[in-house]
Every structure is written in C-alpha cells, then in structure tokens.
Amino acid sequence: MGIGVYNSVNVGILDNVLDMEVQSGSTYTSKFNHYSTGISVINYLLGTTASIDVSGNEIKHARNGIVAQFTAADIENNEIYDLNDRVIPPDPFCFPFCNDNPPSYGIRAINTEGGYILKENKVQLDLSQYSTSPNTNELIMGIVLENTLSANANASQVNCNKVEGTGIGLRFVGRHEPNTEVVKNSLKDHQLGFVLSNNGFIGNVDDNGNASDNRWDWITTGTNMRHTYADRSNGDLCSLHVRNVQPFPTYFNPIIDISADYTGANASAIFEWTNLNPSQNACNLPLRIKSGSNPQLPKNKIKVSSKQLIKKKSKDIVFAPDSAWRLNKQLLYWQLNNDSTLLTDSLWKNFSDSMKNTALGKALGKNNRAIGRAVHHIDRNVEDVSSIQKQWLKSDSLSKADLNTLNRIARLCPFYDGLGVYQARAILEQMGFSMVVNECELTKKRKSNQFLRLKYKASSEFAIYPNPANEVLHLSYEVEDNNFIKLDVIDLLGRTKTSSFLKKGSTHSIEVSELQPGLHLIRLMKGDQLLEIEKIMIE
C-alpha cells in the first residue's frame, strides 16, 4: 500500500510520486509486488459526505493505481503507468477461498454518496516494456466506475481521461445516473474499449446535447478487438452520440459491433451518428468549486423518482435481477443514511420506512428493536458483517473465526450477495489484506471452456442452464454406456450438498429448490478425474 485514507473527510492526496516496485533495468521485469495499491480511500463508516481530493499523483508499477470506495472524490490529473499484470498461479490448497490472478485497475471508483469526478487522468501501459500483452487481457483495466446510482441525483463525471494499453479501456459496472458524463476520453489499443458490465447502465452518452467526442484510436487490430461491449448488460439502453462528419476522422469512426455479449444475451452499446455540435466541455476548467466541507457536484437534469430508482422490473437489470435489485436498494439506503435531509424527504419516506426493519436498517442504527435472524442470504451477510464490525471497532482486533467469516463473505459476488460483500472487503482492506474481486465481477475472456477436455470425451459439450436457477437446473452433457459420471453440487464452504450419477443421454435435470440461495459449484467427475466444473447461482 502506498497511501491509505479511511473514514476521513476533507483530505487532499496531492502531488505524490509512488513507485510500487522500482525496476533495476529499462524494462518491466520485476513483478513480485503483485497485490499492491498506490492510493486507497475507503469511507464506508463515515456518517457524512466525504470530500476527498486525489490529484497530481504519479504511480508506477502497481497492481491497482487508485481505488476509492464509499466516498465522494475528485480524482484528477493523476498519471498511472505500467500496471502489474503478473499471472499468479492457482494454489490447489486454498479452495474455495483463492485469490490467485487478481485483476488490475488503473482507477477504480466504487459506490458513492456524493458522486465521483474522474477527470484528465492518464493510465498508460508502455507495451514495449512488457514480455506479455496486457492490452489483450481483460483482467487489466484502465478506468472502472461501479454502482454510482445516487439518491440525490448527483451524476458522476468521467471526462478528458487518456487510457492506453490495457485490456479494457473504460468500464461501467452496475447502475449509474442516466446523465453520467463520459466526454472527451481517449481510448487507445485495448481488447475492449467501452464496456457495460453486470447490469451496466449510464443512459445515453453525450455532452448536454452535443457530441461526446470520445476517441477510439486503435493501433492493434484483431478479431476479438471491440470498441464497445455489453457484458451481462442491456447495451440497447446506451447510445454513444458521435458527430456525423465527412470524412470520418479515424478516432471518431469506431467499429460498430452489435454482436452478442459473452453470455449471448445482449447487444453492445450503440453508436448514434447524428449532426451534433462538438462537445462544449473544456477539459482544462474545474468541474466543481470546493466550498468548505460541502463540495457540490452538478445536479442531474433528469428528475428521477424513487419508484424508478428501486423498481424491481427494469429493462437495465438483466443479470441476477432479484439480487441486483436488492443490492441497489441497500446502496440507496446507505446513501440516504448519510444525508439527513434526504432521509426525511417525502420522496424517500416510504422507501426509508420500508428499509428500517431490515438487517441494514438495524446495522445503521435506524431500528433498535430486536429482529429475528434474516431469512434472505443478502440480509444475513449484512448481519454477520455488522456484528463483526462492532467487535472490530471496540478492540481493533478479530478472532480467527470472525476473520474466516469476513473472508468468506468478501469473496462472494456482490451482485448475488449484496452490500455485505463490499462491507466485508472494506474491513479486510483496512486491516491490510489485499483487495478481493469475485469472478462474477469480471468481463470474461472469450474462450469456450477454461478447463482442458479429456480425449475420451472430446465430442461432449457441457452447458448449464438457466443460470441463475431457482427450481430445476438443466445440463447438456453426453453420457455414453458404461461411463459413470458423477455430478456434485458444492457450496462455497467446500461442502457437497448433493451427489448423483448421470444416466445415459445428453440432457439431464436436477432439483435445486432445496438448496440455500447463493453461489455453488457444479462438478462432474469420472472416478478421480475432473471432467468439468462450473459456477452457478441459486436464487
């Protein structure tokens, strides 16, 4: 860790030079500090809006450049060079809590009460310094914005940044304000340029009616290079407004890719070629004026009602809709708890009242009554983490059992398992543990199967559907005579919940309605040989 700021307000992290692993030669060969983070800001426990200014810093050779969580922050004019892309071999003895081969982020901004300003930053990987190809590795990401939907309609802004040489350029995860600004960014030499992921939604991308003027400047080309991509997201809801000029400048003429995403469900974000004026955004002017402890972000011009924000059936929620809806509600309630004016606003009163008696309401001190053990696993996660958090704040130490519980919850998928996952991670990171990311949070590589197939079954195709499932799970897998193929369903504690042998045929079904909600593994074995393993979600 270079610089860590936790549960603080009005902090400036300015003009620092951080080299997380000084190289002995002219190329990037020493990559042993593979869990390093240059600057980390976590303000989950803060009871008020935080004002954090992260500006003018230079960070080299970090796994993660700048990571901000649960805060309002200006992240401007930072330069992040040559991210650590070392592939960490899997440890066969760490199942199921492995943290091998973590992703790498130039800038990652997660969950906010007041909005993020990401402006005029540079994330640049000099590919000539690498023996690998980080620009074709989707685990290496430039700038990532996650879950910034705001109860006070403050739209985050991602403007005038330059990203070069990462596998993904800009990535928007989860739900954001429909007027999120994404203007005048330069994307160069990526596998995927602009990505929506895990119900990614930012509305239409323009500059207040003018063109967005983002640049797609590709050097490397290939069959898997994409300017835009929707991963478990409805790309049809996001249009990038581009100037319709003749002849098209190369950087304003991105390849329009409307192919299916990795799950075969949704289209990519769409470019709209319209006769718009150039962007009026002036990159060298401040986007907001700081005034004491209450910096103000520009308000979203679109009036959004609470019913729209927490609506369960929404076109932008296509991935794990029930769990994602619950996560959105938890994030919004956490925001409201940090704003006493909004909390009592008539717009939010019914929603706030409905959340008081939940596990999160009790954890935030809005309900002192005794409530029974939560039924839904998302609420149970909040209960468990909140109890441990109280103990940690009292004694600044935790038992081994509590650490194991935090570790288990931190490694779950927040889009399936809720706010408690982010809470657990925040505590662990403040205790000095490395950042944890679940596989569900990643945009996966394009390959049919990550496990080598055995010769005797090379013609068998393995598929599981639906995923998530809640009653019956179907499998597609060819089973021949005298092939004794065992199917195991394993929970994340490594416990085998059910086992059965597949009968001859190519389609099979198993009941999963009695299983606890959450992430499980489906494993196919022939004797001691592993044939297939895949993750499923039970809802």
HUNOR-V464059 format. One record per residue. N is the residue number from 1. RES is the residue in three letters. NEAR is the number of other ideal C-beta (glycine too) atoms within 8 Angstrom. Layout:
((N:RES:NEAR) (N:RES:NEAR))
This chain:
((1:MET:7) (2:GLY:12) (3:ILE:10) (4:GLY:10) (5:VAL:11) (6:TYR:9) (7:ASN:7) (8:SER:10) (9:VAL:10) (10:ASN:7) (11:VAL:11) (12:GLY:7) (13:ILE:13) (14:LEU:9) (15:ASP:5) (16:ASN:11) (17:VAL:5) (18:LEU:13) (19:ASP:8) (20:MET:13) (21:GLU:11) (22:VAL:5) (23:GLN:10) (24:SER:5) (25:GLY:5) (26:SER:4) (27:THR:8) (28:TYR:10) (29:THR:8) (30:SER:7) (31:LYS:11) (32:PHE:6) (33:ASN:11) (34:HIS:10) (35:TYR:8) (36:SER:14) (37:THR:13) (38:GLY:14) (39:ILE:17) (40:SER:12) (41:VAL:16) (42:ILE:15) (43:ASN:14) (44:TYR:10) (45:LEU:8) (46:LEU:12) (47:GLY:5) (48:THR:6) (49:THR:10) (50:ALA:15) (51:SER:12) (52:ILE:16) (53:ASP:12) (54:VAL:15) (55:SER:13) (56:GLY:8) (57:ASN:16) (58:GLU:10) (59:ILE:16) (60:LYS:10) (61:HIS:15) (62:ALA:16) (63:ARG:12) (64:ASN:14) (65:GLY:15) (66:ILE:16) (67:VAL:15) (68:ALA:15) (69:GLN:13) (70:PHE:13) (71:THR:14) (72:ALA:13) (73:ALA:14) (74:ASP:11) (75:ILE:15) (76:GLU:13) (77:ASN:8) (78:ASN:16) (79:GLU:10) (80:ILE:17) (81:TYR:10) (82:ASP:11) (83:LEU:17) (84:ASN:14) (85:ASP:12) (86:ARG:7) (87:VAL:5) (88:ILE:8) (89:PRO:5) (90:PRO:8) (91:ASP:7) (92:PRO:5) (93:PHE:4) (94:CYS:9) (95:PHE:7) (96:PRO:9) (97:PHE:8) (98:CYS:8) (99:ASN:8) (100:ASP:9) (101:ASN:6) (102:PRO:14) (103:PRO:8) (104:SER:13) (105:TYR:11) (106:GLY:16) (107:ILE:16) (108:ARG:12) (109:ALA:16) (110:ILE:11) (111:ASN:10) (112:THR:15) (113:GLU:14) (114:GLY:12) (115:GLY:12) (116:TYR:14) (117:ILE:13) (118:LEU:15) (119:LYS:15) (120:GLU:10) (121:ASN:16) (122:LYS:10) (123:VAL:16) (124:GLN:12) (125:LEU:15) (126:ASP:10) (127:LEU:10) (128:SER:4) (129:GLN:9) (130:TYR:13) (131:SER:4) (132:THR:6) (133:SER:7) (134:PRO:15) (135:ASN:14) (136:THR:9) (137:ASN:11) (138:GLU:12) (139:LEU:11) (140:ILE:14) (141:MET:15) (142:GLY:16) (143:ILE:15) (144:VAL:14) (145:LEU:14) (146:GLU:11) (147:ASN:11) (148:THR:14) (149:LEU:11) (150:SER:15) (151:ALA:11) (152:ASN:9) (153:ALA:11) (154:ASN:12) (155:ALA:16) (156:SER:18) (157:GLN:15) (158:VAL:15) (159:ASN:15) (160:CYS:9) (161:ASN:16) (162:LYS:10) (163:VAL:17) (164:GLU:12) (165:GLY:11) (166:THR:16) (167:GLY:13) (168:ILE:16) (169:GLY:15) (170:LEU:16) (171:ARG:15) (172:PHE:16) (173:VAL:11) (174:GLY:15) (175:ARG:10) (176:HIS:16) (177:GLU:16) (178:PRO:12) (179:ASN:9) (180:THR:16) (181:GLU:11) (182:VAL:12) (183:VAL:16) (184:LYS:13) (185:ASN:15) (186:SER:12) (187:LEU:16) (188:LYS:13) (189:ASP:10) (190:HIS:16) (191:GLN:11) (192:LEU:14) (193:GLY:15) (194:PHE:13) (195:VAL:16) (196:LEU:15) (197:SER:13) (198:ASN:13) (199:ASN:14) (200:GLY:17) (201:PHE:15) (202:ILE:12) (203:GLY:12) (204:ASN:9) (205:VAL:14) (206:ASP:11) (207:ASP:13) (208:ASN:5) (209:GLY:6) (210:ASN:13) (211:ALA:13) (212:SER:14) (213:ASP:13) (214:ASN:13) (215:ARG:11) (216:TRP:12) (217:ASP:10) (218:TRP:11) (219:ILE:6) (220:THR:8) (221:THR:5) (222:GLY:6) (223:THR:3) (224:ASN:7) (225:MET:12) (226:ARG:12) (227:HIS:12) (228:THR:16) (229:TYR:15) (230:ALA:16) (231:ASP:14) (232:ARG:13) (233:SER:16) (234:ASN:12) (235:GLY:15) (236:ASP:7) (237:LEU:8) (238:CYS:15) (239:SER:9) (240:LEU:14) (241:HIS:12) (242:VAL:13) (243:ARG:12) (244:ASN:8) (245:VAL:7) (246:GLN:4) (247:PRO:4) (248:PHE:7) (249:PRO:7) (250:THR:6) (251:TYR:8) (252:PHE:12) (253:ASN:7) (254:PRO:10) (255:ILE:7) (256:ILE:7) (257:ASP:9) (258:ILE:6) (259:SER:7) (260:ALA:7) (261:ASP:15) (262:TYR:8) (263:THR:8) (264:GLY:5) (265:ALA:7) (266:ASN:12) (267:ALA:11) (268:SER:12) (269:ALA:13) (270:ILE:13) (271:PHE:10) (272:GLU:9) (273:TRP:6) (274:THR:9) (275:ASN:4) (276:LEU:12) (277:ASN:7) (278:PRO:8) (279:SER:10) (280:GLN:8) (281:ASN:11) (282:ALA:5) (283:CYS:9) (284:ASN:4) (285:LEU:5) (286:PRO:4) (287:LEU:8) (288:ARG:10) (289:ILE:6) (290:LYS:7) (291:SER:6) (292:GLY:4) (293:SER:5) (294:ASN:7) (295:PRO:11) (296:GLN:7) (297:LEU:13) (298:PRO:9) (299:LYS:7) (300:ASN:12) (301:LYS:4) (302:ILE:9) (303:LYS:4) (304:VAL:9) (305:SER:7) (306:SER:9) (307:LYS:6) (308:GLN:8) (309:LEU:11) (310:ILE:11) (311:LYS:7) (312:LYS:8) (313:LYS:5) (314:SER:8) (315:LYS:6) (316:ASP:10) (317:ILE:12) (318:VAL:11) (319:PHE:10) (320:ALA:10) (321:PRO:10) (322:ASP:8) (323:SER:15) (324:ALA:14) (325:TRP:12) (326:ARG:11) (327:LEU:15) (328:ASN:12) (329:LYS:11) (330:GLN:13) (331:LEU:12) (332:LEU:13) (333:TYR:15) (334:TRP:14) (335:GLN:14) (336:LEU:13) (337:ASN:10) (338:ASN:10) (339:ASP:12) (340:SER:5) (341:THR:6) (342:LEU:11) (343:LEU:10) (344:THR:7) (345:ASP:8) (346:SER:4) (347:LEU:6) (348:TRP:12) (349:LYS:9) (350:ASN:7) (351:PHE:13) (352:SER:12) (353:ASP:7) (354:SER:7) (355:MET:12) (356:LYS:9) (357:ASN:9) (358:THR:11) (359:ALA:12) (360:LEU:13) (361:GLY:12) (362:LYS:14) (363:ALA:10) (364:LEU:9) (365:GLY:6) (366:LYS:8) (367:ASN:9) (368:ASN:4) (369:ARG:5) (370:ALA:3) (371:ILE:8) (372:GLY:4) (373:ARG:5) (374:ALA:11) (375:VAL:4) (376:HIS:8) (377:HIS:10) (378:ILE:14) (379:ASP:13) (380:ARG:12) (381:ASN:16) (382:VAL:18) (383:GLU:14) (384:ASP:11) (385:VAL:15) (386:SER:12) (387:SER:8) (388:ILE:13) (389:GLN:12) (390:LYS:8) (391:GLN:10) (392:TRP:13) (393:LEU:7) (394:LYS:6) (395:SER:6) (396:ASP:5) (397:SER:4) (398:LEU:11) (399:SER:5) (400:LYS:6) (401:ALA:6) (402:ASP:11) (403:LEU:9) (404:ASN:8) (405:THR:11) (406:LEU:14) (407:ASN:11) (408:ARG:11) (409:ILE:15) (410:ALA:11) (411:ARG:11) (412:LEU:14) (413:CYS:12) (414:PRO:12) (415:PHE:14) (416:TYR:13) (417:ASP:15) (418:GLY:15) (419:LEU:14) (420:GLY:15) (421:VAL:15) (422:TYR:13) (423:GLN:14) (424:ALA:14) (425:ARG:11) (426:ALA:12) (427:ILE:13) (428:LEU:12) (429:GLU:12) (430:GLN:9) (431:MET:8) (432:GLY:5) (433:PHE:6) (434:SER:7) (435:MET:10) (436:VAL:11) (437:VAL:8) (438:ASN:10) (439:GLU:8) (440:CYS:10) (441:GLU:11) (442:LEU:9) (443:THR:11) (444:LYS:8) (445:LYS:4) (446:ARG:5) (447:LYS:5) (448:SER:2) (449:ASN:7) (450:GLN:3) (451:PHE:7) (452:LEU:3) (453:ARG:8) (454:LEU:8) (455:LYS:5) (456:TYR:4) (457:LYS:9) (458:ALA:7) (459:SER:5) (460:SER:8) (461:GLU:7) (462:PHE:12) (463:ALA:7) (464:ILE:11) (465:TYR:7) (466:PRO:6) (467:ASN:8) (468:PRO:11) (469:ALA:12) (470:ASN:7) (471:GLU:6) (472:VAL:9) (473:LEU:13) (474:HIS:10) (475:LEU:14) (476:SER:11) (477:TYR:14) (478:GLU:9) (479:VAL:11) (480:GLU:6) (481:ASP:4) (482:ASN:4) (483:ASN:7) (484:PHE:7) (485:ILE:12) (486:LYS:11) (487:LEU:14) (488:ASP:11) (489:VAL:15) (490:ILE:11) (491:ASP:12) (492:LEU:11) (493:LEU:6) (494:GLY:7) (495:ARG:6) (496:THR:7) (497:LYS:8) (498:THR:8) (499:SER:7) (500:SER:7) (501:PHE:7) (502:LEU:12) (503:LYS:6) (504:LYS:5) (505:GLY:8) (506:SER:6) (507:THR:7) (508:HIS:12) (509:SER:8) (510:ILE:11) (511:GLU:7) (512:VAL:12) (513:SER:7) (514:GLU:4) (515:LEU:10) (516:GLN:6) (517:PRO:7) (518:GLY:12) (519:LEU:14) (520:HIS:14) (521:LEU:14) (522:ILE:15) (523:ARG:11) (524:LEU:14) (525:MET:11) (526:LYS:9) (527:GLY:5) (528:ASP:3) (529:GLN:7) (530:LEU:8) (531:LEU:10) (532:GLU:11) (533:ILE:8) (534:GLU:8) (535:LYS:9) (536:ILE:13) (537:MET:14) (538:ILE:13) (539:GLU:9))
